[in-house]
Amino acid sequence: MIKINDVSKAFGQGAGSVVALDNINLTIESGKFVAITGKSGSGKSTLLNIVGALEKPDTGYVEIDGENLNILKADSLADFRNKKLGYVFQSFYLEPEFSVIENVALPLLIAGEKKADREEKAKIMINKLGLFDKTSEKVKNLSGGQKQRVAIARALVNDPDIILADEPTGNLDSANGNEVIEILRQIANDGKTVLMVTHNLQDANVADYKITLKDGKIIETT
């Protein structure tokens, strides 16, 4: 379960300060697919980054399965992110000169797993995402849809409880985008929590819940 408690975040100082999040309170049950929507500048990605422990709130805190992220030291926080959270981004953030299997296995390498073990786990996830014939292919040679599948495989390879997706279909055509949303829907159906930021209302409607932000505040939950 994710609990967001009185979270606020601003960028800049003085007259130039911009409030990204304004006293957000939200509880997300485990195993749910939740979409966060809103116009550009509404605070969607900032909220996702704070839940993902990539940024710290100015006030308030995030609690994941009883763990207060604010009080974790740097090493413990990095370990928590690696084991508990999987990330999927609009721009993929893959290593273009690495092969598919090398990209998917990166979280396992960071976790210190042996080469044979991480390659076996990576191959299993690659197969699940329908990329078995691309295992040794360099990522730079893949299509956008294939790259996003690699990114999802990488996010899942450590078997995290939570998947955080920031505009996962933003760089894809409608067909590939629909496939990615179907994959995320199935991930939630399998029991993982999926928290997705999107400006695409069609994508958002696939989720169990839709949370709409405006000027850093939650204005609607449906």
Secondary structure, 3 states (H helix, E strand, C coil): CEEEEEEEEEECCHHHCEEEEEEEEEEECCCCEEEEECCCCCCHHHHHHHHCCCCCCCEEEEEECCEEHHHCCHHHHHHHHHHHEEEEECCCCCCCCCEHHHHHCHHHHHCCCCHHHHHHHHHHHHHHCCCHHHCCCEHHHCCHHHHHHHHHHHHHCCCCCEEEEECCCCCCCHHHHHHHHHHHHHHHHCCCEEEEECCCHHHHCCCCEEEEEECCEEEEEC
